[in-house]
Amino acid sequence: MHTNDLHSHFENFPKIGRYLEKAQADPTVDEVYTFDSGDFMDRSHPLTDATEGQFNIKLMNGFKYTAGTIGNNEGISNPHWVLEHLFDHVDYPILLSNLREEDETMPKWARDYEIITTKQGARIALVGLTAAYPMTYGPNHWHIKMLGETMDRVLPEIEGKYDVLILLTHVGLKMDCWLAKHYPQIDLIVGGHSHDLLKNGLEVNGVWITQTGKWGHYVGDILIELEDHKVKKIVPRTFATAEMPEMPEDEEVIQSYRIKGKEILESEKVADLPEKFEGDKMEAIQVSLDAIADFAKTDLAILSSGLFLHPFKAGILTKFDLQHSLPHPMHVVRSTLRGSDLWRLVMEIEKNRHYLDHFPLQGMSFRGKIFGQMYYKGIKVDLAKRIVYVNGKEIDPLKDYQIAGLDHYVLVPFFPTLSIVGENEFLFPQFLREVIGNYLAKKYPLPQEVK
């Protein structure tokens, strides 16, 4: 049995829990193993955010997993110290071969690999891999290892110690296929990350790859037959959560999670905003541009309106208000660009402006619906003359400029200048909403009686 990319979609957890419990007691098979392939938490859910993932661990323990690995939402969207303690109370091993501390030691919460023995004596080697993103793991004080480098190290270490090799991966379907083509000794890849639904699996180079889409919409169920301790047959299947029976109490339980998270976050007050913020998204955008520029120590900044799911409210602003408005697990990036390249970036923004205004966007840390309009701090454009002004002066094509943006803008394909020629510094550990919250707390401090 397997899950991937649950992303704190607790609305599916009651059904998944009952399904797994029944499957784990199946008398028609010799043994049942249950795996998770990462991104089980998402700080866009208020209770995940409020408990820094500890509530997710509590629920995941109830699923009685045999083993799991981590995704980028655990590894990158959490500050280093949160990930260090995320698994303090986990009941199953976390397998992760390609992540190390800065001193190259194994994280205390992870195991390099695991070899389990079936009741009939077959040895199953389990190896965990997560997406290798050095430009974001590095600033978060982790050393991420490339997949090929890791496999070339681990496979000789476990050679002769297993009969069946299973990988738990959070690397996406494309990289799963790469692994299958380059390491045919793998029997099965239980994957995630790219949110692909492989209803009956995919066989590549004799290796079976499985993935259940996203958000717990499906649960994976793979039948493996062994003969003389070797794989005879693998039959991957998936079952839709929507078709699983619902219990009368499910909705109340699901809502209680959100209410509890809201209560915790609402108890943490951030700032006292003046009346001008009430219902005015532009005020939220403008102060947020100031906030990320202040955080990155730049004069210039860019943000898109689609990030702001709700405007800020006047009066006491809480952590729940910020999380409700800006649920995205994004980080600020300081980009250094030559004037000529900054001019090109602005032209890319202007060229795509109308296209992006209502563009439906998914993935790449975005938790909204549309990209929206782009807004600048310190930049003005005369499109008719194709002139860009920086802080009131025409841009100098030979001068270096620094601009604050988001990791999101480096990842999306709309502004290639940023990723191609930008010197991009990913600023950790604060999220976008935390950066803005800290700025608002300084600019609009709470009354003494409220603190």
Helices and strands as residue ranges (DSSP letters): E 2-3, G 10-12, H 13-24, E 35-36, H 46-51, H 54-62, E 67-68, H 72-75, H 80-86, E 99-101, E 113-117, E 123-130, H 134-137, E 142-144, H 147-158, E 164-170, H 173-182, E 188-190, E 202-204, E 207-210, E 218-227, E 230-240, G 241-243, H 250-266, E 269-273, G 275-277, H 281-296, E 300-304, G 305-307, E 315-318, H 319-325, E 332-338, H 339-357, E 374-377, E 379-382, E 387-390, E 393-394, E 400-406, H 407-411, H 416-421, E 423-427, H 432-443
